[in-house]
Amino acid sequence: MENDRLEKARQQLRATFGASLEDDLLEQCAEICKNNNITGEDVYYKWQAISYNTKQLVLNKDSVRAIKEELERDAAKVKAQRAQLKSNLGGTLKRNLGALGRVGAKVDPFSNKTASKTAAPTKTESRTVAGPSKVRITRGKEPIPRTYRYMYEKISDRSEALDDRIDEFAELVQKHYQIPDLGDPGASTEEEVTVVGRITFDSDSSSSGAMKLNEATLTLESSRAMGSGVRVPLRFDPNVKVREAVKGRVGIGLFPGAIVALRGKNGGGGWFLVSEVLTLPPMITDTPDLDGEPFSACIASGPFTSDIDLAYHPWQTALKRITSEKPDVILLIGPFIDSTHTCFKNGEINDTPAALFRKTFLDPLSEVLDKMPGAVALLVPSVKDALNNHAVFPQSELDAALTEDLRIHFLPNPCHFMLNDVPFAVSSVDVLFHLRKEEFFRRMSEIQCTFPKEQDAPASDTMANLCRHILEQRSFYPIFPVPHDVLHDVNLDVSHSEALKLGGNSIDNRQLSVLVLPSKLKHFTKTINNTTILNPSFTAKGTIASLTYEKGTGGQRVSDQFVVQIIHCD
């Protein structure tokens, strides 16, 4: 096992420092990785920070010695902080030692250190043991570590991530429509070809930043493998058709970043003439009857207070209703402590964000869970949260050091998890509202259309069609680039968009039963392709949602096993 760790560290070091790294330095750095339980990439970043101050451009023995000394200082600091935290809590930590005991781990910068010395232990601090839960929680496998260094993004990483997405869908379209070869939209041809690419603005419109997509500004961007990454203007044939669309949709919605499959030709006029649009294959969500144990859940999404104060009256009202419902799961979606709130901007706040979070959410949640034995709480952050150091999307979970209550679980944003083997997916970014703003609808005649499944939302339902975009694009946030007026709401990190894949890592076979997408649009619940999609709206508007799952009796659709209600708390 130890040799495997050393070899893995060597591989990481060679990948980051390059093949020119001397063997003796390689072994010293590998030992550093093993002794401090860090990766070769961590060593590389440490060296970058040291070389920035010392102006050393080449790794040498002095650099390795400096890295060791820096790590020892970090370890001493963490040890002192852990000892201080133990004394503050007045007992032995039974959670979070892994987070605080790791060399180089971040400590909550928002904690009120002066207050913690004199404050009496809270009820949350005294809880270290969780009773048996009625619900089994299984977290999805994360394709990337959520605490990555997001300010080290490279242009090459962004372009590769964008290219990979096009190539994945190209393979999916080829397989579904049995197309032998895909064409290059920039190459002149006499015969029609099928192309796959990304919808973008033309260069003049994209530079303006405020223009909405329309037929005159449509361009198609191919991947480097299929068309050298060129952007080609699109023109639609007057008799353009859409294949395998849902009956009654009478067209197709397009937006920047959408992956599309088109049939047509480039006759040498400088644009690609589209004669047919191929609808992307649907996600395979038909699964056998779920046979997990029944459970109930209450779902609430932030903002949890009004725009004019931090009294959190809507949240307090919602929590009373949640207590009366007695659910097995409480799912809360951020922002909890909104950094864009007026009171924060004006400096009208006396508590630190962490102290306000504990007082407003964690302590009341623990008291409610005491009244509901076996219940658990799941918290998903938002990019707007002042609590989270990781302010980009995809986003890591909140710091585990915020609570000792083992019944309260912190999840990343977005996230996949299962409750009693029922697959859930949740995101706090308002992708529905952004899609509604950016969508350009082009009417077309239908050929070989598909019919909505029983109890599916009709094709004329605007909200349902926004949800169909998300399912077809297999992404929690398929828009690219992010609209200028909502950039601060998303902070999209393209190079790590692997974590935005909807339903898991496999693009053509995914299981998804419940998708929760909070939005400022009117609350709704829809069933699409056997997936229940829920928008509980915002708690500040006075609404939350309840979901009840019942075990299947055989032969029924998975979506029929859920009962969803929108609850008005006012």
N, C-alpha and C positions, 0 to 999 in steps of 0.2 A: 504494500500500500504506500509506504514511504517513498519507495523508488518511483512509483507511478506519479506521485505528487511532484517529485523533483523533475521527472521527465516532462510533465505537463508544464511546469514552470519554465523549463528550458525552451520549450516550443513557443511559449508566449513571449519570452524575452527575445528570441530570434526574430519573431514576427514584428516586434515593436522597435527593437534597436537595429535590426538588420543583420545580415550574415557576417558583417565585418567585426562583430563583437568578439573580443579575444576570449579564448577558452577559459583562462583563469578568472577573468572578470565574470564570464557567464556562470561559472560554478559558484562564485561568491554571491552573485545576485540571486541564483536559484536557492542558496541556503537562506538568504534574507526572506525570500517568499515563503519557504517552509517554516522558518522559525516564527514569523510574524503573521502567518496565515493570510497572506495577501497574494495577489496575482502579479504576473510579470508586467501587466499594463499599469498596475499601481506603482511599481518600482519606476517605470518609465516616467510617469507623471511627477513622482517625487524628484527624479533627476532633472526634469524640465524646470521645476520650480527652483531648485538649487542652482542650476546653470544660468537661470535668468538673473540671479543676484551675483553669482561669481564670474559670469561671462565665460564659463568653460563650455566649449563647443563639442568636446569629445569626452566620452565616458572614460575615466581612468581610476586608479586606485584611490586617489584623494576623493573623487566623487562618490565611490562606493562607501568609503569611510563616513563621508558626510551624510549619506542616505541612512546608514546604520544609526548614527547619532541622532538624526532627526526622528527616526522611528522610536528610538528609546525615549526621547523627550515626549513624543506623543503618548507612548504607553504610560509614562509617569503621570501625565496630565489626566488620562482616562482613569487610572487607578485612584488618583486623588478625587476626581469627580464622582466615581462610584462609591468611594468611602463617604463622601459628603452626602450623596443621595441616600445611602443606607441610614445614616444618622438622622436625616430629615424625615424619612418614612418611619423610623422607629422600629424597624424589623428587618428580617432577611428578605431580599428580593427573590421572588420565585418566578419572575418573568423578566425579559428584556436584558438579562445578563449577557446574552449573545450579542445584542446590539451595542451595549455600552462597553463590553469587554473586548471588542475587536479593535485592533490598532487602527487609528485613523478614523474611527467612527465619529459621526457628528453628534454633538450634544445640543439639545433644544436651546436655540439662542433666545427664545422668547420667555424662558422660565424666569419667574420672579424670585431671584436668589435671596434678596434681602427679606422678602416676605416669608419665604420658606423656613427661615431660621426661627421665626417667632410664632408662626401659625400652628395651631393645633392640628393633629392628624385628622383628615377628613374621613368620612365613612368609606369612600372609595379606596383610600390608602390602606384600610384595615382588611379589605377583602383580598385574599390570595388564592382561594379555592373555589372552583365552579362546580356546581352540582351536575348530575347527569342531564344531558340535553335531550329534548324530544326530537331534535332535528340533527341529522348528520350532515356536516358541512364539508364539501370537497372542493378545494380550490383548483382552478384550471392550471395547466402547465404554462408557465410564462415563457414566451419565445426569447425574451431578453431580460437582463436584470433591470428593474425599474429605477434603480438609483444610479444610473449611468451619468457620466459627466456631459451634460447636454451642451455646454458651451464649447466643446471641442469638435463640433460637427464640421465635416469637410465637404466641399462641393462635390467631390467624387463619390462620397457616400450617398449624398442626396440623389445624384443622377442614377446611381446603380439601383437605389430603392425604387425610383420612378420607373426605370427600365424593367426591373424584375416584375413589377405589377402588370405592365403591358404584356410581357412575355407569358406570364402565368395565364392571363385571360385568353391569349392567343391559342395556347395549347388547349384550353377548355372549349373554346369555340370550334376549333378543328375537330375535336373528338365528338362534340355534340352534333354538329351539322355534317360530319364526315367529309370535310374539305381536305383534299390531298395537299394543297400548297396555298399559302397566304402570299399576297402580293405587296408591293411597295407603292404607297399612294403617290410618291413623287416621280415614279417612272411612267413614261408615256407608253400606253398599250392600245392595241386595236380591239382587244377582247376585254370583257368585264372580268375583274378580279375581286377577291374578298380581302379586305384589309382590317386590321385591328389596331386601334390607337386611342389616344387620350384627347378629349375635347379641350381646346384652349382658345383664348382670345388671339386675334391677330396682334402683331407687335405694336401698331399704333394705338389700338384700344387698350391694351394691357398697360401701356405707359401712363395712360390718363388716370387709371386707378378707380374711377367712380362709375364707369359705363357698365351697364348690364349686358349680358350675352344676347346677341340677336343674330338673325340669319346672315347679315352682312359682315359680322365679325367672327364667324365660326372658322376655326382651323382645326386640323387633325395633326397631332404629334405622334409619330411612330417611334418605336424603340430603335436603338442602334443596330440591333441584330436584323430587324426587318426592313428598315428604311433609313439607316444612318441618323436617326433622330431628327429628321427634317420636319418642318411644319408646313402643311399644304392647305391652302384655303378650300373650303367646302362649298359646293353648290348642289342644290337639290333639283332633281328632275321634276317637272310638273306632275308626273304620274308616279312619284315615289311611293313605295309601299313599305310596310313594316310586317315582318314575318314572326309568327308565334307570340304576338302580343296578347294580353288578356282581352277577351271579347268586350267591346264597348269602350276601349281606351281611345280609339280612333286617332292615334298618333303616338309621339314619343317625347318625353321630357329630357332636355339636355341641360347640362350645367358644366362649368369649368372643372376639369378633373375627372369627368365621367369617362369610363372605358366603354368604347362602342365597337361594334362589328358592322362594317358597311360593305355593300357590294356596288360596284360601279367601275369607272375607268377615268384615267387621266389622258385626255386626248391631245395633250401638248399645249393647252391653253393656259397653263399655270395654276389650274385648280383640279380638284377631284370631283367628278360629277356622280352624285349618289343616286342610284336607281332603286336600292332596297336597303333597309335597315334590318339586321338580324338581332332579335332580342336575345340578351344574354341568358344562358341556361339558368333555371331557378336553382336555388340551394336545395339540396336533398335533405329535407327535414322530416320526411315520413319515417317514423320509428315505431317499433312495437309498443303496445300499451305500456305505459309506465306503471311499475308495480311497487314503488316506494311507499312508505307509510304516509298517511294523510298529514297535512299540516296547514297552518294558516299564517299569513304574513300581513303586516301593515307597512306601507311604503310612503315615505314623505321626502320631499326634495326642497332644497334651499332655493332662494333666500328664505330664512326662517323668521325674519323680522321686517318691519316696514322700512321705507327709504328714509324716514325722518328721525328714527331713534334706534337704540340698541336695547329696548325693553324686552324684545322677543315675546310679545304677547301672542302672536299667531302660533308660535312653537309651543307655548305653554298650554294653549287651548287644544292644539293637536295632540299633545302628550296625554292630556286628560282623556281624550277620545280613544287614543291607543290603549290606555290603561283599561278603559271599559270594554274594549274589544277583546282583550286578553289573547293576543296572537302568540304563536310559537316563535315567530321571527319578526324583528323590527329592522327594516332596511331604511337607512337614512343616507341621502345623497346631498353632497355639498353644493354651494358653499355654506360652511357653518359660520366662520368668522370672515365676512366678505371684505377683502382689502380695498375694494372700490366703493365701499359705503361712505356716505356723506360724513358721518361722524369720524371716520378714520381720516378722511381727507382734511377735515377741519381741526383735527387734534382733540376732538371732544370725547376722550376716552381715558379712564383712569387705570384700568387693568391692562395687563399684557394680554396678547391674543391667547396664549396658552392658559392663563388664569381664567379668562372669560369663557374659554371653551370648556374647561373643567367645571366651572360653576354653572354654566348654562346647559350643557349637554351631558357630560360624563356623570356627574353626581346625580342629577335627576334620573338618568337612564338606569343607573345602578339601583336606585330606590324602586323604580318601576319593575325591574327584573326581580327584585326581592319578592314582589307581590305575585310574580308569575313563575313559579319554579319550573325549570327546564327550558325557559325561553332564552333566546340569544339576540344580540344586536349586531348588525353589520353596518359599517360606516365607509362610504366611498367619498373621497375628497373631490374638490374642484380646483381648477387652475387659479381661480380667484381667491382661494383660501389663504389667509395670512399665516396659517399654521404650518404650511408645507414648504420646505426649502426647495422642493422640486417643482418649479413653476412652469413646466411645459407639458404638452400632451403628445404622447402618453405619459402618465404621471405615476409616481410611486405612491404607496400608501402612507398614511400619517405615521409619525414616529411612535413606535410601540411604547416608549417611555412615558407617554402621556397618561397611561392608565395601567393599573395592576389588575383590574377586573377581567378575569379570563372569559367572562361571558360576552365581552365587547370585542369584536374583531374588526381590524382595519384592513381594507381591501384597496388595491390600486385602481386607477381610473384610466381607461376602461378596464373591466374585469369580467372573467368568466368564472362561474362557480356552480356547484350542484347542491341542492337541498333535498336530501333523501333521494338522490339519483335523478332529480329533475334539473335539467340544464337551464341556467340563467345567464344573461348577459346584461351588463349595466354600464352606462356612460353618463357623466354629468354635463357634457358639452351639448349645447342646444343645437344639434345638427338639423333638426326638423325645421326650425325657424330659418336657419341659414339656407337650407335647400329651397324653402318657399320663396325666399328673396331672390335667389340666383337662377332658378329654373326658367328655361325658355322652352315653351311647348310648340312643337311643329306638328300640325295635323297631317295625317297620312291615311291612305286606305289600308285595310287589313287583309292579309292572306295567311291561311293556315293558323288562324287565331286559336288560342286556348281558352277554355271556359273556366271561370272561377270555381273553385271547389265549394262544396256545400258549406254554408255558414261563413265563407270568405267574404271580405268586404268587396263591394262591386267596383268595377273599373272606373265608374264615374265619381267615386269618393276621392276627393282631393287629398285628404290626410292619409288615406290608405295608399295612394300612389307615391306619396313621399316616403312612406315606409317601404314600399316595393323597391324604390331606388336603393335604399340601404341594404336590403336583402340581395338584390341583384348585383350590386357592386361589392358585396362581401366586405364592407368596411364600416367602422364606427364613424369615420369622417371621410367620405369620398371626394369632398370638394378640394381642388387645388388650382391655383393658390387660394389661401384663405381670403375672403373679402376684406378690403382695407378697413372698413368701419367696424369689424369685429375681430381684428387681429389680436387685441388684448384679451379677448374672451377665449381664445384657443391656444395661442403660442405653439403652433404645430411644429413638431420636430420630425421632418420628413425622413431623415436617415434611420429613424427607429420606428417607421410605420409598420414594421412587422407585427408590433404589438397592437395595431389597430385592426387586424384581420378579425372579421366577425365569425364567431363559431369555432375558432381553433386554427391550427396550422394548415390543415388540408383544405385546398380551395374548392374541391368538387364534391366533398362528402362531409357534411357537418351536421351535428345535432344541436338544435336550438329550440327550446320549448317556450321560454319567456324572455322577451327583450324589453327592458325598461329604458325609456328615452324621455327624460323630463324636458319640457319646453314651455316657453311663454305662450305658445299657441293654446287654444282651448283644450282642456283635458279630454282624453278619449281612451278607449280600448278597442283594438282591431284584431281580427284573426286573418292572417295571410299565409297561405301555403303551410298550414298546420302550426304556425307560430303565433303566439299571443303577444301582441305589442301594446305596451301601456305607456301613456303619458299622464302622470298624476298631477301635472302642472306644479305650481309652487305653493309651499305652505303659507307664504306671506299672502297668497290670494285666498286662503281659507279652505284648501282642498288637500286631501290625502287619498290614498287608495288602499283597498283591502283585497287580498287574493287568497282564495281557498282552493286547495288541491285535494281531490278525492281519488282514491285508487281505482284504476280502470276495471271494468267488468268484462272486458273482452270484446273486440270488434269495433270499438268506438275510436274516434279520432283523439289524438293526444290533447288537442285544444279543448275538447269537450270535457276534459277532466278538471278544468279550471273555472272558477266563478270569480269574476273581477267586478268590484263595485267602486265607484268614485264617491267618497264621503265628504260632505260639506260640514266643516267643523263650526262654522259661525252659527 
